[in-house]
């Protein structure tokens, strides 16, 4: 709800000075033997009252302008489309390679660089989302908490191209991402977006903790798997031992599928496929969301200063229009 406020309230203490024109006129006094000697003059009385009022307005408006008054902006409830999204980005050493599994050379992009560009576009299209960013390699790291400040989110995405380590502690990263959305607004659609080119073995105890957390939350889980050319798909069953150590990506996918939460995986083997996968996620997370848009406050100092200046100009004009009366000297 909008309201009137001031930045410098102490200035209002001097508003009592606005009563000064009632005590003394700004015009030059004239010696007249008796007011009854002059006939009643309605115009003179109106002018006298008008000039006194101008004096009050000039002082009061100037002081009000100096106090920096403003009309607070109202909060308007709107209905848009959006979600609460925690983006979890793999910062292991393999993300510094291209989709072909090589060190970038010439005009080639690493998986990290391609992800950074595409994720920025994804954020640009999500005007009413609350987005946070976390990264993980050996340990998880909170880059920026959930926020609707999309400029800060994009700056966090820009920072993901710092060199990472080889180990992929994906379990701890997921725990951090879930903690981020758990602390957010309950009435928003929630999602965790995992961007990774591989997986590690999640400790069974941590698996139980993640399963328990997800059972209490309404969270959509997405895995954007940046698959290196020639590497196994998450859907390929290995010829030998089918264990988490032998096929960590496949078993991470099986673990996600076993959870009581909506889950989708997207395999991308190129920047184009990565962008298309994010387009699909963007379409899936377009749900109605209530949000409040605050209008900027309206500054009123200039209006009061102009009003005071106008009243002062009228007083100045009246001062220049004064005629000096000399006793005993008649006007020719």
C-alpha positions as CSV (number, residue, x, y, z in Angstrom):
1,X,0.0,0.0,0.0
2,X,1.4,3.4,-1.0
3,X,1.9,6.2,1.6
4,X,3.5,9.6,2.1
5,X,6.9,9.8,3.6
6,X,10.0,12.1,3.9
7,X,13.7,11.5,3.9
8,X,14.6,14.3,6.3
9,X,11.8,14.6,8.9
10,X,13.7,17.0,11.2
11,X,13.2,19.7,8.6
12,X,9.5,19.6,9.3
13,X,10.2,21.0,12.8
14,X,10.8,24.4,11.1
15,X,7.3,24.5,9.6
16,X,6.3,26.8,12.4
17,X,8.2,29.6,10.6
18,X,5.4,29.5,8.0
19,X,3.2,31.4,10.4
20,X,5.6,34.4,10.3
21,X,3.7,36.3,7.5
22,X,0.7,36.5,9.9
23,X,2.8,38.5,12.3
24,X,4.5,40.9,9.9
25,X,3.9,41.9,6.3
26,X,6.8,41.9,3.8
27,X,5.5,45.2,2.4
28,X,6.7,48.6,3.6
29,X,4.5,50.1,6.4
30,X,2.9,53.5,5.8
31,X,1.9,56.0,8.4
32,X,-1.8,56.8,8.2
33,X,-3.6,58.8,10.9
34,X,-6.7,56.6,10.9
35,X,-7.9,53.6,9.0
36,X,-11.4,55.0,9.2
37,X,-10.3,57.8,7.0
38,X,-10.2,55.5,4.0
39,X,-13.3,54.0,2.6
40,X,-13.9,50.2,2.7
41,X,-11.8,48.5,-0.1
42,X,-12.6,44.9,-0.8
43,X,-9.8,44.6,-3.3
44,X,-7.2,45.7,-0.9
45,X,-8.3,43.2,1.7
46,X,-8.3,40.4,-0.9
47,X,-4.8,41.4,-2.0
48,X,-3.6,41.6,1.6
49,X,-4.9,38.1,2.4
50,X,-3.5,36.8,-0.9
51,X,0.0,38.1,-0.2
52,X,-0.1,36.7,3.4
53,X,-1.1,33.4,2.0
54,X,1.7,33.6,-0.6
55,X,4.2,34.1,2.2
56,X,2.9,31.1,4.1
57,X,3.0,28.9,1.0
58,X,6.5,30.1,0.0
59,X,8.0,29.2,3.4
60,X,6.0,26.0,4.0
61,X,6.5,24.6,0.4
62,X,10.3,25.4,0.5
63,X,10.6,23.5,3.9
64,X,8.5,20.6,2.6
65,X,10.7,20.4,-0.5
66,X,13.8,20.4,1.6
67,X,12.5,17.4,3.6
68,X,12.5,15.3,0.4
69,X,8.9,14.1,0.5
70,X,7.9,11.0,-1.6
71,X,4.9,8.8,-2.3
72,X,5.9,5.2,-1.6
73,X,5.4,2.8,-4.5
74,X,2.5,0.3,-4.2
75,X,3.0,-3.4,-4.4
76,X,0.9,-4.9,-7.2
77,X,0.1,-8.6,-7.2
78,X,0.5,-10.2,-10.5
79,X,0.2,-13.7,-12.0
80,X,3.1,-14.9,-14.2
81,X,4.8,-18.1,-15.1
82,X,7.9,-19.3,-13.4
83,X,9.5,-21.6,-10.8
84,X,12.1,-21.8,-8.0
85,X,15.1,-23.4,-9.6
86,X,18.4,-24.5,-8.1
87,X,21.0,-25.0,-10.8
88,X,23.7,-27.5,-9.8
89,X,26.8,-27.4,-12.0
90,X,29.5,-30.0,-12.3
91,X,33.0,-28.4,-11.9
92,X,35.1,-31.5,-12.2
93,X,38.1,-31.4,-14.5
94,X,36.3,-33.2,-17.4
95,X,34.0,-30.3,-17.8
96,X,37.0,-28.3,-19.1
97,X,37.1,-30.6,-22.2
98,X,35.1,-30.4,-25.3
99,X,32.1,-32.8,-26.1
100,X,34.7,-34.8,-28.1
101,X,36.7,-35.3,-24.9
102,X,39.6,-33.1,-26.0
103,X,41.3,-30.0,-24.7
104,X,39.7,-27.0,-26.5
105,X,41.8,-25.7,-29.4
106,X,41.1,-23.0,-31.9
107,X,37.4,-22.0,-31.9
108,X,36.3,-25.1,-29.9
109,X,34.3,-24.7,-26.7
110,X,34.6,-26.7,-23.6
111,X,31.5,-28.2,-22.0
112,X,31.8,-25.5,-19.3
113,X,31.9,-22.6,-21.8
114,X,29.0,-24.0,-23.8
115,X,27.0,-24.5,-20.7
116,X,27.7,-21.0,-19.4
117,X,26.4,-19.4,-22.7
118,X,23.3,-21.6,-22.8
119,X,22.4,-21.2,-19.1
120,X,22.7,-17.4,-19.4
121,X,20.1,-17.5,-22.2
122,X,17.9,-19.8,-20.1
123,X,18.0,-17.3,-17.2
124,X,17.2,-14.4,-19.6
125,X,14.0,-16.1,-20.6
126,X,12.9,-16.8,-16.9
127,X,11.7,-13.3,-15.9
128,X,9.7,-14.3,-12.8
129,X,11.9,-17.2,-11.5
130,X,13.8,-17.4,-8.3
131,X,17.1,-19.0,-9.2
132,X,20.1,-20.1,-7.2
133,X,23.5,-21.5,-8.4
134,X,25.7,-24.1,-6.7
135,X,28.7,-25.9,-8.0
136,X,30.5,-29.1,-7.0
137,X,33.6,-31.1,-7.6
138,X,35.4,-32.5,-4.6
139,X,33.0,-30.5,-2.3
140,X,29.9,-28.5,-3.1
141,X,30.0,-24.7,-3.1
142,X,27.1,-22.3,-2.9
143,X,27.7,-19.7,-5.6
144,X,24.6,-17.6,-5.1
145,X,21.4,-18.3,-3.0
146,X,17.9,-18.3,-4.4
147,X,17.2,-14.9,-5.7
148,X,15.1,-13.0,-8.2
149,X,18.1,-10.8,-9.0
150,X,18.8,-12.3,-12.4
151,X,21.9,-10.2,-12.9
152,X,23.5,-11.8,-9.9
153,X,22.5,-15.2,-11.1
154,X,24.1,-14.6,-14.5
155,X,27.3,-13.4,-12.8
156,X,27.3,-16.7,-10.8
157,X,27.0,-18.7,-14.0
158,X,29.9,-16.7,-15.5
159,X,32.1,-17.8,-12.6
160,X,31.7,-21.6,-13.3
161,X,34.5,-21.6,-15.8
162,X,37.1,-21.5,-13.1
163,X,39.3,-24.7,-13.1
164,X,37.8,-27.6,-11.2
165,X,39.1,-30.8,-9.7
166,X,38.8,-34.3,-11.0
167,X,36.6,-35.9,-8.3
168,X,32.8,-35.7,-8.7
169,X,31.1,-35.6,-5.4
170,X,27.6,-35.4,-6.8
171,X,25.8,-36.6,-3.7
172,X,26.9,-33.6,-1.6
173,X,26.1,-31.3,-4.4
174,X,22.5,-32.6,-4.6
175,X,22.1,-32.3,-0.8
176,X,23.1,-28.6,-1.1
177,X,20.7,-28.0,-4.0
178,X,17.8,-29.6,-2.1
179,X,18.6,-27.4,0.9
180,X,18.4,-24.3,-1.3
181,X,14.9,-25.0,-2.6
182,X,13.7,-26.3,0.8
183,X,14.3,-22.9,2.3
184,X,12.5,-21.1,-0.5
185,X,8.8,-20.1,-1.0
186,X,6.5,-23.0,-0.4
187,X,3.9,-21.9,-3.0
188,X,6.2,-21.9,-5.9
189,X,7.0,-24.8,-8.3
190,X,10.4,-26.2,-7.3
191,X,13.1,-27.7,-9.5
192,X,16.7,-28.9,-9.2
193,X,18.6,-28.8,-12.5
194,X,21.8,-30.9,-12.5
195,X,24.3,-30.1,-15.2
196,X,27.0,-32.7,-15.3
197,X,29.1,-34.7,-17.8
198,X,29.4,-37.7,-15.4
199,X,28.5,-39.1,-12.1
200,X,30.1,-40.5,-9.0
201,X,29.1,-43.2,-6.5
202,X,26.8,-41.8,-3.9
203,X,27.3,-43.2,-0.4
204,X,24.3,-45.4,0.7
205,X,23.7,-43.4,3.8
206,X,23.6,-40.2,1.8
207,X,21.2,-41.9,-0.7
208,X,18.9,-42.5,2.2
209,X,19.1,-38.9,3.4
210,X,18.4,-37.6,-0.1
211,X,15.5,-40.0,-0.5
212,X,14.0,-38.8,2.9
213,X,14.4,-35.1,1.9
214,X,12.7,-35.6,-1.4
215,X,9.9,-37.5,0.2
216,X,9.0,-34.3,2.2
217,X,9.3,-31.9,-0.8
218,X,7.5,-31.4,-4.0
219,X,10.5,-31.0,-6.3
220,X,11.0,-31.7,-10.0
221,X,14.4,-33.2,-10.7
222,X,16.2,-32.7,-14.1
223,X,19.5,-34.1,-15.1
224,X,21.2,-32.5,-18.2
225,X,23.9,-35.1,-19.0
226,X,26.6,-33.6,-21.2
227,X,27.7,-36.8,-22.7
228,X,31.2,-37.0,-24.2
229,X,31.4,-38.6,-27.6
230,X,32.0,-42.3,-27.4
231,X,31.2,-42.6,-23.7
232,X,28.4,-44.9,-22.6
233,X,24.8,-43.7,-22.5
234,X,23.0,-43.6,-19.2
235,X,20.7,-46.2,-20.7
236,X,23.4,-48.6,-21.8
237,X,23.8,-51.7,-19.7
238,X,27.5,-52.7,-19.4
239,X,28.7,-56.0,-20.7
240,X,30.6,-56.8,-17.5
241,X,29.7,-56.0,-13.9
242,X,26.7,-53.7,-13.7
243,X,27.7,-51.9,-10.5
244,X,27.8,-48.2,-9.5
245,X,31.6,-48.3,-9.8
246,X,31.5,-49.7,-13.3
247,X,28.6,-47.6,-14.7
248,X,28.1,-44.6,-12.3
249,X,26.0,-42.6,-14.8
250,X,23.6,-45.5,-15.4
251,X,23.2,-46.2,-11.7
252,X,22.7,-42.5,-10.9
253,X,19.9,-42.5,-13.4
254,X,18.4,-45.6,-11.8
255,X,18.7,-44.0,-8.3
256,X,16.8,-40.9,-9.6
257,X,14.1,-43.1,-11.1
258,X,13.7,-44.9,-7.8
259,X,12.9,-41.7,-6.0
260,X,9.3,-40.6,-5.3
261,X,9.7,-37.4,-7.2
262,X,9.2,-36.3,-10.9
263,X,12.4,-36.8,-12.8
264,X,13.6,-36.4,-16.4
265,X,17.1,-37.0,-17.9
266,X,18.4,-35.3,-21.0
267,X,21.4,-36.5,-22.9
268,X,23.3,-33.8,-24.9
269,X,26.3,-34.5,-27.1
270,X,26.7,-31.0,-28.5
271,X,26.0,-27.4,-27.6
272,X,23.0,-27.5,-29.9
273,X,21.6,-30.5,-28.1
274,X,22.2,-28.9,-24.7
275,X,20.3,-25.8,-25.8
276,X,17.4,-27.9,-27.0
277,X,17.3,-29.8,-23.7
278,X,17.1,-26.5,-21.8
279,X,14.3,-25.4,-24.1
280,X,12.3,-28.5,-23.1
281,X,13.0,-27.8,-19.4
282,X,11.9,-24.2,-19.9
283,X,8.6,-25.4,-21.3
284,X,8.1,-27.9,-18.5
285,X,8.6,-25.3,-15.8
286,X,6.1,-22.8,-17.1
287,X,3.5,-22.8,-14.3
288,X,1.4,-20.0,-12.8
289,X,3.1,-18.2,-10.0
290,X,2.0,-15.3,-7.9
291,X,4.5,-12.4,-7.4
292,X,4.4,-8.9,-6.2
293,X,5.8,-6.1,-8.4
294,X,6.7,-2.9,-6.5
295,X,6.3,0.4,-8.3
296,X,9.0,3.0,-7.8
297,X,8.3,5.7,-5.4
298,X,7.3,9.2,-6.6
299,X,9.6,12.0,-5.6
300,X,7.6,15.2,-4.7
301,X,10.5,17.6,-3.8
302,X,10.5,19.3,-7.2
303,X,6.7,20.0,-7.0
304,X,7.0,21.7,-3.6
305,X,10.1,23.7,-4.6
306,X,8.3,25.0,-7.7
307,X,5.2,25.9,-5.7
308,X,7.4,27.8,-3.2
309,X,9.2,29.5,-6.0
310,X,6.0,30.6,-7.6
311,X,4.7,32.0,-4.4
312,X,7.9,33.9,-3.8
313,X,7.8,35.3,-7.3
314,X,4.3,36.7,-6.6
315,X,5.6,38.3,-3.4
316,X,8.5,39.8,-5.4
317,X,6.2,41.2,-8.0
318,X,4.1,42.8,-5.2
319,X,7.2,44.3,-3.7
320,X,8.2,45.9,-7.0
321,X,4.7,47.3,-7.4
322,X,4.8,49.1,-4.1
323,X,4.3,52.9,-4.1
324,X,5.9,55.0,-1.4
325,X,3.4,57.3,0.3
326,X,4.8,60.6,1.6
327,X,2.6,62.4,4.2
328,X,1.4,65.8,3.1
329,X,2.3,65.3,-0.6
330,X,-0.6,64.7,-2.9
331,X,-0.3,62.8,-6.0
332,X,-0.4,65.1,-9.1
